[in-house]
Amino acid sequence: MDFREVRRNKKQILKKKECESILKKSTSGVLCLLGDNDYPYGVPLSYAYDDGKLYFHGMPAGHKMDAMKKHKKASFTVIETDQVVPAEYTTYFRSVIVFGRMRILETPEEKVAGLLKLADKYSSDYKEGSMEEIQDKLKAVSVFVLDVEHLSGKEAIEFAEAR
């Protein structure tokens, strides 16, 4: 599938490695799915990024899960920087958008692996308790993955020129 190129000044386009760095260090973004009645559905989520995949967790039933089952294609947007500069009538920003397909992890082994990625990102100082917490919640939680097909990033011209 062909994806559109980022518009505007080419200096503003982030390289893949920079996009991945933003995905690794940022803590939340908005997952966009095609929901009920074919309306877009955007939901803020925490996530973990590893090797071309975004990992999420949530309840096994609800709007998000129904939308994922109906339409596999999704996008995920992360805003790393959003600095409003009133005197310049602009915003200094740095963001990444990912496109791919969703899948729900089914086996306990897959779910544990995904949850460990999330635990490593958000609770790295408490690793000794992660497996116990995961095992305790494993049956009640869904783990789903966005397999990245395309990603792009862009930053404010001011950031690009400062490099």
DSSP file (Angstrom, degrees, kcal/mol; ACC not computed):
  #  RESIDUE AA STRUCTURE BP1 BP2  ACC     N-H-->O    O-->H-N    N-H-->O    O-->H-N    TCO  KAPPA ALPHA  PHI   PSI    X-CA   Y-CA   Z-CA
    1    1 A M              0   0    0      0, 0.0     2,-0.4     0, 0.0     0, 0.0   0.000 360.0 360.0 360.0 139.1    0.0    0.0    0.0
    2    2 A D        -     0   0    0      0, 0.0     2,-0.4     0, 0.0     0, 0.0  -0.759 360.0-159.8 -89.9 133.9    1.2    3.5   -0.8
    3    3 A F        -     0   0    0     -2,-0.4    96,-0.0     1,-0.0     2,-0.0  -0.866  26.9-100.4-111.0 148.7    1.1    6.0    2.0
    4    4 A R        -     0   0    0     -2,-0.4     2,-0.2     1,-0.1     3,-0.1  -0.305  36.1-116.5 -64.9 147.4    1.2    9.7    1.5
    5    5 A E        -     0   0    0      1,-0.1     2,-0.2   147,-0.0    -1,-0.1  -0.520  37.9 -93.6 -78.3 153.7    4.4   11.6    2.0
    6    6 A V        -     0   0    0     -2,-0.2    -1,-0.1   147,-0.1     7,-0.1  -0.491  46.5-133.3 -66.0 134.3    4.6   14.2    4.7
    7    7 A R        +     0   0    0     -2,-0.2     2,-0.1    -3,-0.1    -1,-0.1  -0.274  60.3  34.2 -82.4 173.4    3.8   17.6    3.3
    8    8 A R  S    S+     0   0    0     -2,-0.1     2,-0.2     3,-0.0     5,-0.1  -0.344 105.9   5.0  83.0-158.0    5.6   20.9    3.8
    9    9 A N    >   -     0   0    0      1,-0.2     3,-1.9    -2,-0.1     4,-0.3  -0.378  60.0-142.2 -65.6 125.8    9.4   21.4    4.2
   10   10 A K  G >  S+     0   0    0      1,-0.3     3,-1.3     2,-0.2    -1,-0.2   0.747  98.2  70.0 -62.0 -23.6   11.3   18.2    3.8
   11   11 A K  G 3  S+     0   0    0      1,-0.2    -1,-0.3   143,-0.0    -2,-0.1   0.775  91.9  60.9 -62.7 -24.5   13.7   19.3    6.6
   12   12 A Q  G <  S+     0   0    0     -3,-1.9   143,-1.8   142,-0.1     2,-0.3   0.624  79.7 103.8 -79.9 -13.4   10.8   18.7    9.0
   13   13 A I  E <   -A  154   0A   0     -3,-1.3     2,-0.3    -4,-0.3   141,-0.3  -0.535  67.0-137.7 -75.9 130.4   10.5   15.0    8.2
   14   14 A L  E     -A  153   0A   0    139,-2.2   139,-0.5    -2,-0.3    -2,-0.1  -0.648  17.8-117.1 -87.2 143.0   11.9   12.8   10.9
   15   15 A K     >  -     0   0    0     -2,-0.3     4,-2.4     1,-0.1     3,-0.3  -0.338  30.8-104.6 -72.3 160.5   13.9    9.7   10.0
   16   16 A K  H  > S+     0   0    0      1,-0.2     4,-2.7     2,-0.2     5,-0.2   0.888 121.9  53.5 -54.6 -43.0   12.7    6.3   10.9
   17   17 A K  H  > S+     0   0    0      1,-0.2     4,-1.9     2,-0.2    -1,-0.2   0.883 109.5  48.4 -62.1 -38.9   15.2    6.0   13.7
   18   18 A E  H  > S+     0   0    0     -3,-0.3     4,-2.1     2,-0.2    -1,-0.2   0.896 110.8  51.1 -67.1 -40.7   14.0    9.3   15.2
   19   19 A C  H  X S+     0   0    0     -4,-2.4     4,-2.4     1,-0.2    -2,-0.2   0.930 110.7  48.5 -61.2 -45.2   10.4    8.2   14.9
   20   20 A E  H  X S+     0   0    0     -4,-2.7     4,-2.2     1,-0.2    -1,-0.2   0.866 108.2  54.3 -64.8 -35.8   11.2    4.9   16.7
   21   21 A S  H  X S+     0   0    0     -4,-1.9     4,-2.0     2,-0.2    -1,-0.2   0.917 109.1  48.2 -62.4 -43.4   13.0    6.8   19.4
   22   22 A I  H  X S+     0   0    0     -4,-2.1     4,-2.5     1,-0.2    -2,-0.2   0.920 111.3  50.6 -62.8 -44.0    9.9    9.0   20.0
   23   23 A L  H  < S+     0   0    0     -4,-2.4    -1,-0.2     1,-0.2    -2,-0.2   0.867 110.7  50.0 -62.6 -36.1    7.7    5.9   20.1
   24   24 A K  H  < S+     0   0    0     -4,-2.2    -1,-0.2    -5,-0.2    -2,-0.2   0.874 119.0  34.7 -71.2 -36.7   10.1    4.2   22.6
   25   25 A K  H  < S+     0   0    0     -4,-2.0    -2,-0.2    -5,-0.1    -1,-0.2   0.742  97.0  88.7 -96.0 -22.4   10.2    7.2   25.1
   26   26 A S     <  -     0   0    0     -4,-2.5    21,-0.1    -5,-0.2     3,-0.1  -0.351  61.6-152.4 -72.7 159.7    6.7    8.7   24.8
   27   27 A T        +     0   0    0      1,-0.2    20,-0.5    19,-0.1     2,-0.3   0.582  64.2  19.9-114.0 -12.3    4.1    7.3   27.2
   28   28 A S        +     0   0    0     18,-0.2    51,-0.4    51,-0.1     2,-0.3  -0.992  52.5 161.9-154.6 162.1    0.8    7.7   25.5
   29   29 A G  E     -B   45   0A   0     16,-2.1    16,-2.8    -2,-0.3     2,-0.5  -0.896  40.7 -88.4-160.5-173.0   -0.9    8.3   22.2
   30   30 A V  E     -BC  44  77A   0     47,-2.3    47,-2.0    -2,-0.3     2,-0.5  -0.958  27.4-152.4-119.0 120.1   -4.3    8.0   20.4
   31   31 A L  E     -BC  43  76A   0     12,-2.7    12,-2.6    -2,-0.5     2,-0.5  -0.788  14.3-157.2 -88.1 126.4   -5.3    4.8   18.7
   32   32 A C  E     +BC  42  75A   0     43,-3.4    43,-1.8    -2,-0.5     2,-0.3  -0.929  19.2 165.2-113.9 124.2   -7.7    5.5   15.8
   33   33 A L  E     -B   41   0A   0      8,-2.9     8,-3.2    -2,-0.5     2,-0.8  -0.807  45.0-104.3-126.8 165.6  -10.0    2.8   14.6
   34   34 A L  E     -B   40   0A   0     39,-0.4    37,-0.2    -2,-0.3    36,-0.1  -0.866  54.4-177.8 -93.7 111.4  -13.1    2.7   12.5
   35   35 A G    >   -     0   0    0      4,-2.7     3,-1.5    -2,-0.8     4,-0.1   0.113  32.9 -27.2 -97.2-155.8  -15.9    2.2   15.0
   36   36 A D  G >  S+     0   0    0      1,-0.3     3,-2.0     2,-0.2    -1,-0.3  -0.195 128.1  12.5 -56.6 146.0  -19.6    1.8   15.1
   37   37 A N  G 3  S-     0   0    0      1,-0.3    -1,-0.3    -3,-0.1    -2,-0.1   0.734 126.9 -77.1  56.8  23.9  -21.6    3.2   12.2
   38   38 A D  G <  S+     0   0    0     -3,-1.5    -1,-0.3     1,-0.2    -2,-0.2   0.748  92.8 142.4  57.9  27.1  -18.3    3.7   10.4
   39   39 A Y    <   -     0   0    0     -3,-2.0    -4,-2.7    -4,-0.1    -1,-0.2  -0.759  59.9-102.4 -89.9 144.0  -17.4    6.7   12.5
   40   40 A P  E     -B   34   0A   0      0, 0.0     2,-0.5     0, 0.0    -6,-0.2  -0.377  34.0-157.3 -62.2 145.1  -13.7    7.1   13.4
   41   41 A Y  E     -B   33   0A   0     -8,-3.2    -8,-2.9    -6,-0.1     2,-0.5  -0.965   8.7-172.7-129.6 113.4  -13.0    6.2   17.0
   42   42 A G  E     -B   32   0A   0     -2,-0.5   -10,-0.2   -10,-0.2    34,-0.1  -0.919   4.8-179.9-109.3 129.7   -9.9    7.6   18.7
   43   43 A V  E     -B   31   0A   0    -12,-2.6   -12,-2.7    -2,-0.5     2,-0.2  -0.990  26.6-126.6-132.6 126.8   -9.0    6.4   22.2
   44   44 A P  E     +B   30   0A   0      0, 0.0     2,-0.3     0, 0.0   -14,-0.2  -0.513  40.5 169.2 -70.9 135.2   -6.0    7.6   24.2
   45   45 A L  E     -B   29   0A   0    -16,-2.8   -16,-2.1    -2,-0.2     2,-0.2  -0.988  36.4-125.5-144.5 151.4   -3.8    4.6   25.4
   46   46 A S        +     0   0    0     -2,-0.3    11,-0.4   -18,-0.2     2,-0.3  -0.629  42.7 169.5 -86.3 160.7   -0.5    3.8   26.9
   47   47 A Y        -     0   0    0    -20,-0.5     2,-0.4    -2,-0.2     9,-0.2  -0.948  32.7-126.7-160.6 169.9    1.6    1.4   24.9
   48   48 A A  E     -D   55   0A   0      7,-1.6     7,-3.2    -2,-0.3     2,-0.5  -0.996  19.4-149.8-130.8 140.3    5.0   -0.2   24.4
   49   49 A Y  E     +D   54   0A   0     -2,-0.4     2,-0.3     5,-0.2     5,-0.2  -0.928  25.3 158.1-111.2 131.3    6.9   -0.2   21.1
   50   50 A D  E >   -D   53   0A   0      3,-2.6     3,-0.9    -2,-0.5    -2,-0.1  -0.899  63.1 -22.0-155.0 123.2    9.2   -3.0   20.2
   51   51 A D  T 3  S-     0   0    0     -2,-0.3     3,-0.1     1,-0.3    -2,-0.0   0.867 127.1 -39.6  50.3  52.3   10.6   -4.2   16.9
   52   52 A G  T 3  S+     0   0    0      1,-0.2    96,-2.4    95,-0.1     2,-0.4   0.675 119.1 102.0  76.9  17.6    7.9   -2.7   14.6
   53   53 A K  E <   -DE  50 147A   0     -3,-0.9    -3,-2.6    94,-0.2     2,-0.5  -0.993  57.3-149.6-136.3 141.8    5.0   -3.5   16.9
   54   54 A L  E     -DE  49 146A   0     92,-2.0    92,-2.4    -2,-0.4     2,-0.4  -0.946  18.5-154.5-107.8 129.0    2.9   -1.4   19.3
   55   55 A Y  E     +DE  48 145A   0     -7,-3.2    -7,-1.6    -2,-0.5     2,-0.3  -0.869  18.2 168.6-108.3 136.5    1.6   -3.3   22.3
   56   56 A F  E     - E   0 144A   0     88,-2.6    88,-1.7    -2,-0.4     2,-0.3  -0.878  16.0-154.1-134.9 165.4   -1.6   -2.3   24.2
   57   57 A H  E     + E   0 143A   0    -11,-0.4     2,-0.3    -2,-0.3    86,-0.2  -0.982  25.2 135.1-140.4 158.1   -3.8   -3.8   26.8
   58   58 A G  E     - E   0 142A   0     84,-2.1    84,-3.3    -2,-0.3    -2,-0.0  -0.964  55.0 -45.7-174.7-172.8   -7.4   -3.3   27.8
   59   59 A M        -     0   0    0     -2,-0.3    82,-0.1    82,-0.2     6,-0.1  -0.432  48.8-123.7 -73.1 149.8  -10.7   -4.9   28.7
   60   60 A P  S    S+     0   0    0      0, 0.0     2,-0.3     0, 0.0    -1,-0.1   0.578  92.1  45.2 -74.4  -7.7  -11.8   -7.9   26.5
   61   61 A A  S    S+     0   0    0      4,-0.1     2,-0.3    81,-0.0     3,-0.1  -0.973  78.2  69.8-135.2 150.6  -15.1   -6.3   25.6
   62   62 A G  S  > S-     0   0    0     -2,-0.3     4,-2.6     1,-0.2     5,-0.2  -0.812  88.7 -47.6 138.5-176.7  -16.2   -2.8   24.6
   63   63 A H  H  > S+     0   0    0     -2,-0.3     4,-2.5     1,-0.2     5,-0.2   0.895 128.2  50.7 -56.1 -47.5  -16.1   -0.3   21.8
   64   64 A K  H  > S+     0   0    0      1,-0.2     4,-2.3     2,-0.2    -1,-0.2   0.925 113.0  44.7 -60.8 -47.3  -12.3   -0.6   21.1
   65   65 A M  H  > S+     0   0    0      2,-0.2     4,-2.1     1,-0.2    -1,-0.2   0.902 113.0  51.0 -67.2 -40.8  -12.4   -4.4   20.9
   66   66 A D  H  X S+     0   0    0     -4,-2.6     4,-1.7     1,-0.2    -1,-0.2   0.920 111.2  48.6 -61.3 -43.2  -15.5   -4.4   18.7
   67   67 A A  H  X S+     0   0    0     -4,-2.5     4,-2.7    -5,-0.2   -33,-0.2   0.910 110.2  51.0 -64.3 -42.6  -13.9   -1.9   16.3
   68   68 A M  H  < S+     0   0    0     -4,-2.3    -1,-0.2     1,-0.2    -2,-0.2   0.882 110.7  48.9 -62.5 -38.4  -10.7   -3.9   16.1
   69   69 A K  H  < S+     0   0    0     -4,-2.1    -1,-0.2     1,-0.2    -2,-0.2   0.828 114.7  45.2 -70.8 -31.2  -12.6   -7.0   15.2
   70   70 A K  H  < S+     0   0    0     -4,-1.7     2,-0.4     1,-0.3    -2,-0.2   0.891 127.6  19.4 -79.2 -42.0  -14.6   -5.3   12.6
   71   71 A H     <  -     0   0    0     -4,-2.7    -1,-0.3   -37,-0.2   -37,-0.2  -0.979  59.0-166.6-135.6 119.4  -11.7   -3.4   10.9
   72   72 A K        +     0   0    0     -2,-0.4    30,-3.2    -3,-0.2    -1,-0.1   0.795  63.3  94.4 -76.5 -29.1   -8.1   -4.4   11.3
   73   73 A K  E     + F   0 101A   0     28,-0.2   -39,-0.4    26,-0.0     2,-0.3  -0.401  52.2 156.3 -70.4 140.4   -6.6   -1.2    9.9
   74   74 A A  E     - F   0 100A   0     26,-2.6    26,-2.1   -41,-0.1     2,-0.3  -0.958  30.4-144.1-152.8 166.3   -5.7    1.4   12.4
   75   75 A S  E     -CF  32  99A   0    -43,-1.8   -43,-3.4    -2,-0.3     2,-0.4  -0.958   8.6-159.8-133.4 158.0   -3.4    4.4   13.1
   76   76 A F  E     -CF  31  98A   0     22,-2.0    22,-2.7    -2,-0.3     2,-0.4  -0.995   6.4-161.6-140.0 129.7   -1.7    5.6   16.2
   77   77 A T  E     -CF  30  97A   0    -47,-2.0   -47,-2.3    -2,-0.4     2,-0.4  -0.944   5.1-172.5-119.8 133.3   -0.5    9.1   16.9
   78   78 A V  E     - F   0  96A   0     18,-2.7    18,-2.5    -2,-0.4     2,-0.7  -0.986   9.3-158.8-122.4 131.4    2.1   10.2   19.5
   79   79 A I  E     + F   0  95A   0     -2,-0.4    16,-0.2   -51,-0.4     3,-0.1  -0.936  13.1 175.5-109.1 110.0    2.8   13.8   20.2
   80   80 A E  E    S+     0   0A   0     14,-2.1     2,-0.4    -2,-0.7    15,-0.2   0.905  70.6  20.9 -79.4 -42.8    6.2   14.1   21.9
   81   81 A T  E     + F   0  94A   0     13,-1.7    13,-1.7     2,-0.0    -1,-0.3  -0.987  54.0 167.3-131.9 137.1    6.4   17.9   22.0
   82   82 A D  E     + F   0  93A   0     -2,-0.4     2,-0.8    11,-0.2    11,-0.2  -0.619  13.3 168.6-148.4  81.0    3.7   20.5   21.9
   83   83 A Q  E     - F   0  92A   0      9,-3.1     9,-3.1    -2,-0.1     2,-0.3  -0.855  25.3-145.1-104.7 108.0    5.1   23.8   22.9
   84   84 A V  E     - F   0  91A   0     -2,-0.8     7,-0.2     7,-0.2    -2,-0.1  -0.545  10.5-167.1 -73.0 132.0    2.7   26.7   22.2
   85   85 A V  E >>> - F   0  90A   0      5,-2.8     5,-1.6    -2,-0.3     3,-1.4  -0.808   6.1-178.3-120.8  86.6    4.6   29.9   21.2
   86   86 A P  G >45S+     0   0    0      0, 0.0     3,-1.3     0, 0.0    -1,-0.2   0.862  78.1  57.6 -57.4 -41.0    2.0   32.7   21.4
   87   87 A A  G 345S+     0   0    0      1,-0.3    -2,-0.0     2,-0.1     0, 0.0   0.736 113.3  40.7 -65.4 -20.9    4.2   35.5   20.3
   88   88 A E  G <45S-     0   0    0     -3,-1.4    -1,-0.3     2,-0.2     3,-0.1   0.375 105.9-126.0-105.7   2.3    4.9   33.6   17.0
   89   89 A Y  T <<5S+     0   0    0     -3,-1.3     2,-0.3    -4,-0.5    -2,-0.1   0.897  76.9  90.1  54.3  44.0    1.4   32.4   16.5
   90   90 A T  E   <S-F   85   0A   0     -5,-1.6    -5,-2.8    -7,-0.0     2,-0.4  -0.886  70.4-119.0-152.4-179.7    2.6   28.8   16.3
   91   91 A T  E     -F   84   0A   0     -2,-0.3     2,-0.7    -7,-0.2    -7,-0.2  -0.999  16.3-139.0-130.8 133.7    3.4   25.6   18.1
   92   92 A Y  E     +F   83   0A   0     -9,-3.1    -9,-3.1    -2,-0.4     2,-0.3  -0.854  43.6 168.2 -89.6 119.6    6.8   23.9   18.2
   93   93 A F  E     -F   82   0A   0     -2,-0.7    63,-2.7   -11,-0.2     2,-0.3  -0.861  34.2-169.2-134.4 161.7    5.9   20.3   17.9
   94   94 A R  E     +FG  81 155A   0    -13,-1.7   -14,-2.1    -2,-0.3   -13,-1.7  -0.897  27.8 158.5-150.2 123.1    7.3   16.8   17.3
   95   95 A S  E     -FG  79 154A   0     59,-2.5    59,-2.2    -2,-0.3     2,-0.4  -0.954  26.4-150.1-147.4 162.8    5.0   13.9   16.5
   96   96 A V  E     -FG  78 153A   0    -18,-2.5   -18,-2.7    -2,-0.3     2,-0.4  -0.991   5.8-162.8-134.9 141.0    4.8   10.5   14.9
   97   97 A I  E     -FG  77 152A   0     55,-2.8    55,-2.3    -2,-0.4     2,-0.4  -0.994   8.6-163.1-126.1 136.7    1.9    8.7   13.2
   98   98 A V  E     -FG  76 151A   0    -22,-2.7   -22,-2.0    -2,-0.4     2,-0.4  -0.916   2.6-164.0-118.9 140.8    1.9    4.9   12.7
   99   99 A F  E     +FG  75 150A   0     51,-3.1    50,-3.1    -2,-0.4    51,-1.9  -0.967  33.4 108.0-121.4 142.1   -0.3    2.9   10.3
  100  100 A G  E     -FG  74 148A   0    -26,-2.1   -26,-2.6    -2,-0.4     2,-0.4  -0.957  59.6 -67.7-178.8-161.6   -0.9   -0.8   10.5
  101  101 A R  E     -FG  73 147A   0     46,-1.4    46,-2.5    -2,-0.3   -28,-0.2  -0.945  37.8-132.1-122.3 139.1   -3.2   -3.6   11.3
  102  102 A M  E     + G   0 146A   0    -30,-3.2     2,-0.3    -2,-0.4    44,-0.2  -0.564  23.6 176.4 -87.2 148.0   -4.5   -4.7   14.7
  103  103 A R  E     - G   0 145A   0     42,-2.0    42,-2.9    -2,-0.2     2,-0.5  -0.983  25.6-130.3-148.1 147.8   -4.5   -8.2   16.0
  104  104 A I  E     - G   0 144A   0     -2,-0.3     2,-0.3    40,-0.2    40,-0.2  -0.833  25.5-125.3 -98.0 128.3   -5.5   -9.6   19.4
  105  105 A L        -     0   0    0     38,-2.8    38,-0.5    -2,-0.5    -2,-0.0  -0.572  29.2-178.5 -75.1 133.0   -3.1  -11.9   21.1
  106  106 A E        +     0   0    0     -2,-0.3    -1,-0.2    36,-0.1    38,-0.0   0.853  49.8  73.0-103.6 -43.5   -4.7  -15.1   21.9
  107  107 A T  S  > S-     0   0    0      1,-0.1     4,-2.5     4,-0.0     5,-0.2  -0.432  78.0-123.9 -81.0 151.3   -2.4  -17.5   23.7
  108  108 A P  H  > S+     0   0    0      0, 0.0     4,-2.7     0, 0.0     5,-0.2   0.869 112.8  55.4 -56.9 -36.4   -1.3  -16.9   27.3
  109  109 A E  H  > S+     0   0    0      2,-0.2     4,-2.2     1,-0.2     5,-0.1   0.918 109.2  45.6 -64.6 -43.5    2.3  -16.9   26.2
  110  110 A E  H  > S+     0   0    0      2,-0.2     4,-2.4     1,-0.2    -1,-0.2   0.922 113.8  49.5 -64.0 -44.3    1.7  -14.1   23.7
  111  111 A K  H  X S+     0   0    0     -4,-2.5     4,-2.8     1,-0.2     5,-0.2   0.923 110.8  49.1 -62.7 -44.8   -0.3  -12.1   26.2
  112  112 A V  H  X S+     0   0    0     -4,-2.7     4,-2.5     1,-0.2    -1,-0.2   0.927 110.4  51.4 -60.6 -44.8    2.4  -12.5   28.9
  113  113 A A  H  X S+     0   0    0     -4,-2.2     4,-1.4     1,-0.2    -1,-0.2   0.913 112.9  45.6 -59.6 -43.4    5.1  -11.4   26.5
  114  114 A G  H  X S+     0   0    0     -4,-2.4     4,-1.7     1,-0.2    -2,-0.2   0.917 112.9  49.3 -66.1 -43.6    3.1   -8.3   25.5
  115  115 A L  H  X S+     0   0    0     -4,-2.8     4,-2.8     1,-0.2    -2,-0.2   0.846 106.6  56.5 -66.0 -33.4    2.3   -7.4   29.1
  116  116 A L  H  X S+     0   0    0     -4,-2.5     4,-2.8     2,-0.2    -1,-0.2   0.876 104.3  53.2 -64.7 -36.2    6.0   -7.8   30.1
  117  117 A K  H  X S+     0   0    0     -4,-1.4     4,-1.6     2,-0.2    -2,-0.2   0.916 111.9  45.3 -63.3 -42.1    6.9   -5.2   27.4
  118  118 A L  H  X S+     0   0    0     -4,-1.7     4,-2.6     2,-0.2     5,-0.3   0.919 113.5  49.3 -66.3 -43.6    4.3   -2.8   29.0
  119  119 A A  H  X S+     0   0    0     -4,-2.8     4,-2.7     1,-0.2     7,-0.2   0.897 109.0  52.9 -63.3 -40.7    5.6   -3.6   32.5
  120  120 A D  H  < S+     0   0    0     -4,-2.8     4,-0.3     1,-0.2    -1,-0.2   0.876 113.9  43.7 -62.0 -36.6    9.2   -3.1   31.5
  121  121 A K  H  < S+     0   0    0     -4,-1.6     3,-0.2    -5,-0.2    -2,-0.2   0.924 127.5  25.2 -74.7 -44.9    8.3    0.4   30.1
  122  122 A Y  H  < S+     0   0    0     -4,-2.6    -3,-0.2     1,-0.2    -2,-0.2   0.655 134.1  27.7-100.1 -17.5    6.0    1.6   32.9
  123  123 A S    ><  +     0   0    0     -4,-2.7     3,-2.3    -5,-0.3    -1,-0.2  -0.156  67.0 141.2-137.3  41.6    7.2   -0.3   36.0
  124  124 A S  G >  S+     0   0    0     -4,-0.3     3,-0.8     1,-0.3    -1,-0.1   0.764  73.0  58.3 -61.5 -25.2   10.9   -1.0   35.3
  125  125 A D  G 3  S+     0   0    0      1,-0.2    -1,-0.3    -3,-0.1     3,-0.1   0.529 107.1  49.4 -79.2  -4.8   11.8   -0.4   38.9
  126  126 A Y  G X>  +     0   0    0     -3,-2.3     3,-1.5    -7,-0.2     4,-0.5  -0.143  65.3 134.9-125.9  37.2    9.3   -3.1   40.1
  127  127 A K  H X>  +     0   0    0     -3,-0.8     3,-1.2     1,-0.3     4,-0.6   0.822  64.6  66.9 -58.4 -34.0   10.3   -6.0   37.8
  128  128 A E  H 34 S+     0   0    0      1,-0.3     4,-0.3    -3,-0.1    -1,-0.3   0.776 107.0  40.6 -62.6 -24.4   10.2   -8.5   40.7
  129  129 A G  H <> S+     0   0    0     -3,-1.5     4,-2.2     1,-0.1    -1,-0.3   0.496  91.4  89.5 -99.2  -4.3    6.4   -8.0   41.0
  130  130 A S  H <X S+     0   0    0     -3,-1.2     4,-3.0    -4,-0.5     5,-0.2   0.922  86.3  47.8 -63.8 -46.5    5.5   -7.9   37.3
  131  131 A M  H  X S+     0   0    0     -4,-0.6     4,-2.9     1,-0.2     5,-0.2   0.900 112.1  50.6 -63.5 -38.9    5.0  -11.6   36.7
  132  132 A E  H  > S+     0   0    0     -4,-0.3     4,-2.0     2,-0.2    -1,-0.2   0.933 113.3  45.4 -63.1 -44.8    2.8  -11.9   39.8
  133  133 A E  H  X S+     0   0    0     -4,-2.2     4,-1.6     2,-0.2    -2,-0.2   0.913 114.3  49.1 -63.3 -44.1    0.7   -9.0   38.7
  134  134 A I  H  X S+     0   0    0     -4,-3.0     4,-1.5     1,-0.2     3,-0.3   0.939 111.5  47.8 -62.7 -48.1    0.5  -10.3   35.1
  135  135 A Q  H  < S+     0   0    0     -4,-2.9     4,-0.4     1,-0.2    -1,-0.2   0.873 110.4  53.5 -61.6 -36.5   -0.5  -13.8   36.2
  136  136 A D  H  < S+     0   0    0     -4,-2.0    -1,-0.2    -5,-0.2    -2,-0.2   0.848 121.0  30.2 -65.5 -34.8   -3.1  -12.3   38.5
  137  137 A K  H >X S+     0   0    0     -4,-1.6     3,-1.1    -3,-0.3     4,-0.8   0.467  89.0 104.0-103.7  -4.9   -4.7  -10.2   35.7
  138  138 A L  G >< S+     0   0    0     -4,-1.5     3,-0.6     1,-0.3    -1,-0.1   0.830  82.6  44.8 -54.7 -42.8   -4.0  -12.5   32.7
  139  139 A K  G 34 S+     0   0    0     -4,-0.4    -1,-0.3     1,-0.2    -2,-0.1   0.754 114.5  49.6 -74.8 -22.8   -7.5  -13.9   32.3
  140  140 A A  G <4 S+     0   0    0     -3,-1.1     2,-0.3    -4,-0.1    -1,-0.2   0.488 103.2  69.6 -94.9  -3.7   -9.3  -10.6   32.7
  141  141 A V    <<  -     0   0    0     -4,-0.8     2,-0.4    -3,-0.6   -82,-0.2  -0.864  63.6-145.6-121.1 149.3   -7.2   -8.5   30.2
  142  142 A S  E     -E   58   0A   0    -84,-3.3   -84,-2.1    -2,-0.3     2,-0.5  -0.875  10.6-157.6-105.5 145.3   -6.8   -8.4   26.5
  143  143 A V  E     -E   57   0A   0    -38,-0.5   -38,-2.8    -2,-0.4     2,-0.3  -0.990  15.5-179.1-121.9 130.3   -3.5   -7.7   24.8
  144  144 A F  E     -EG  56 104A   0    -88,-1.7   -88,-2.6    -2,-0.5     2,-0.4  -0.938  11.7-149.7-134.2 155.7   -3.5   -6.4   21.3
  145  145 A V  E     -EG  55 103A   0    -42,-2.9   -42,-2.0    -2,-0.3     2,-0.6  -0.937   9.9-149.1-128.0 141.3   -0.8   -5.4   18.8
  146  146 A L  E     -EG  54 102A   0    -92,-2.4   -92,-2.0    -2,-0.4     2,-0.7  -0.952  20.2-148.9-106.0 109.8   -0.6   -2.9   16.0
  147  147 A D  E     -EG  53 101A   0    -46,-2.5   -46,-1.4    -2,-0.6     2,-0.3  -0.718  23.8-124.9 -79.9 116.4    1.8   -4.3   13.4
  148  148 A V  E     + G   0 100A   0    -96,-2.4   -48,-0.3    -2,-0.7     3,-0.1  -0.448  40.4 165.0 -71.3 124.5    3.5   -1.3   11.9
  149  149 A E  E    S+     0   0A   0    -50,-3.1     2,-0.3     1,-0.4   -49,-0.2   0.651  73.3   3.9-103.4 -28.6    3.2   -1.0    8.1
  150  150 A H  E     - G   0  99A   0    -51,-1.9   -51,-3.1     2,-0.0    -1,-0.4  -0.977  61.5-177.8-157.0 140.8    4.2    2.6    7.8
  151  151 A L  E     + G   0  98A   0     -2,-0.3     2,-0.3   -53,-0.2   -53,-0.2  -0.996   3.7 176.9-140.3 149.5    5.4    5.3   10.2
  152  152 A S  E     - G   0  97A   0    -55,-2.3   -55,-2.8    -2,-0.3     2,-0.3  -0.989   7.1-163.9-147.1 154.3    6.2    9.0    9.7
  153  153 A G  E     -AG  14  96A   0   -139,-0.5  -139,-2.2    -2,-0.3     2,-0.3  -0.961   3.3-172.7-139.5 156.8    7.2   11.8   11.9
  154  154 A K  E     -AG  13  95A   0    -59,-2.2   -59,-2.5    -2,-0.3     2,-0.3  -0.992   2.2-167.0-148.7 149.4    7.4   15.5   11.6
  155  155 A E  E     - G   0  94A   0   -143,-1.8   -61,-0.3    -2,-0.3   -63,-0.0  -0.930  37.5 -82.1-135.9 162.1    8.7   18.4   13.7
  156  156 A A    >>  -     0   0    0    -63,-2.7     4,-2.1    -2,-0.3     3,-0.7  -0.272  40.2-118.8 -59.1 146.4    8.4   22.2   13.7
  157  157 A I  H 3> S+     0   0    0      1,-0.3     4,-2.8     2,-0.2     5,-0.2   0.840 114.1  62.3 -57.5 -33.3   10.7   23.9   11.3
  158  158 A E  H 3> S+     0   0    0      1,-0.2     4,-1.1     2,-0.2    -1,-0.3   0.894 105.8  44.6 -62.5 -39.5   12.3   25.7   14.3
  159  159 A F  H <> S+     0   0    0     -3,-0.7     4,-0.7     2,-0.2    -2,-0.2   0.913 113.3  51.1 -68.1 -42.6   13.5   22.3   15.7
  160  160 A A  H >< S+     0   0    0     -4,-2.1     3,-0.8     1,-0.2    -2,-0.2   0.901 111.5  46.8 -61.9 -42.1   14.7   21.1   12.2
  161  161 A E  H 3< S+     0   0    0     -4,-2.8    -1,-0.2     1,-0.2    -2,-0.2   0.742 105.1  61.5 -74.0 -22.4   16.7   24.3   11.7
  162  162 A A  H 3<        0   0    0     -4,-1.1    -1,-0.2     1,-0.2    -2,-0.2   0.644 360.0 360.0 -78.4 -14.3   18.2   24.1   15.2
  163  163 A R    <<        0   0    0     -3,-0.8    -1,-0.2    -4,-0.7    -2,-0.1   0.482 360.0 360.0 -69.8 360.0   19.8   20.7   14.4
